[in-house]
Amino acid sequence: MKKTVVLGASPNPARYSFKAVKSLLRYGHDTVAVGFRPGVIYDKFIQRGTPKIDGVHTITLYVGEKRQNEFRDYIVSLKPKRVIFNPGTVNPHFMKELEEKGIEVVEGCTLVMLDSGEF
């Protein structure tokens, strides 16, 4: 399965990032939750800051455009194969930058992609 980083993970069950971690785990993906607040989503501790993560296939963003700037270098340093920009995170300039580096960019919803088999 695809190692996936959920950037912007929240311990709040009402947040879509929480639901994304839950769904990724349910579908068997190796999932890393990275967020701003400490917490646990099922058996996954939310890591804070910019942890070193090897073998990343996908980063799914739950961080708005304004906060993305502090993670730009970090996202690129993880060398993902693709980055999913979920609703509310679309950033045309960053998307173009990633594409120029050979990283696949997807404007979509991780939850819908998982449920439809498009993930």
C-alpha positions in Angstrom: 0.0 0.0 0.0 1.0 3.6 -0.5 2.8 5.3 2.5 0.7 8.4 3.0 1.4 11.5 5.1 -1.7 13.4 6.2 -0.3 16.9 6.7 -2.6 19.0 9.0 -3.9 15.9 10.9 -6.3 16.9 13.7 -7.3 14.9 16.8 -10.8 16.3 16.4 -13.1 13.6 15.0 -15.2 16.2 13.2 -12.3 17.3 11.1 -11.8 15.9 7.6 -8.1 15.3 8.3 -9.1 12.9 11.2 -11.5 11.1 8.9 -8.8 10.8 6.2 -6.4 9.1 8.7 -9.2 6.8 9.8 -10.1 5.9 6.2 -6.5 5.4 5.0 -5.9 3.0 7.9 -9.1 1.2 7.1 -8.0 0.7 3.5 -4.6 -0.6 4.8 -2.3 2.3 3.9 0.8 3.0 5.9 -0.3 6.3 7.3 1.7 9.0 9.1 -0.3 11.8 10.8 1.5 15.2 11.0 -0.3 18.1 12.7 -0.2 21.1 14.9 -1.7 19.6 18.1 -0.7 16.5 20.0 -3.2 13.6 19.9 -3.9 10.2 18.7 -6.1 9.0 15.8 -6.8 5.4 16.5 -3.4 3.9 17.0 -1.5 6.8 15.2 0.1 9.5 17.3 0.0 12.9 15.6 3.6 13.9 15.0 4.4 17.6 15.2 6.8 19.8 13.3 8.6 18.3 10.3 9.5 14.7 11.1 11.8 12.7 8.9 9.7 10.2 7.0 11.2 7.8 4.4 9.4 6.1 1.5 6.6 8.6 1.1 4.3 7.9 -1.8 1.6 10.5 -1.2 1.1 13.6 0.9 -2.5 14.7 1.4 -2.9 18.3 2.4 -5.2 19.6 5.1 -3.3 22.8 5.5 -4.6 26.0 3.9 -2.7 28.1 1.4 -1.4 30.6 4.0 0.1 27.9 6.2 1.5 25.9 3.3 4.4 28.2 2.9 6.1 27.0 6.1 5.9 23.5 4.8 7.0 23.9 1.2 10.6 22.8 1.6 9.5 20.0 4.0 7.0 18.6 1.5 9.6 18.6 -1.3 12.2 17.1 1.0 10.0 14.0 1.6 10.2 13.3 -2.2 6.6 12.3 -2.6 5.3 10.8 -5.8 2.2 12.9 -5.5 0.5 15.6 -3.4 -3.2 15.7 -3.0 -4.7 19.2 -2.6 -8.0 18.6 -0.7 -10.9 21.1 -0.9 -9.8 24.4 0.8 -6.0 23.7 0.2 -5.7 24.5 -3.5 -2.6 26.7 -4.2 -1.9 27.1 -7.9 1.6 28.5 -7.4 2.7 25.7 -5.2 1.0 23.1 -7.4 2.9 24.4 -10.4 6.2 24.3 -8.4 5.6 20.7 -7.5 4.8 19.7 -11.0 8.0 21.3 -12.2 9.8 19.1 -9.8 8.2 16.0 -11.3 5.7 15.5 -8.5 2.1 14.5 -9.5 -0.4 17.0 -8.3 -4.0 16.0 -7.7 -6.8 18.5 -6.9 -9.3 16.2 -5.2 -10.7 14.7 -2.0 -8.8 11.9 -0.3 -12.0 10.5 1.2 -13.8 10.3 -2.1 -10.7 8.9 -3.9 -10.4 6.1 -1.3 -14.1 5.2 -1.4 -14.2 5.2 -5.3 -11.0 3.2 -5.7 -9.1 6.1 -7.3 -6.5 6.5 -4.5 
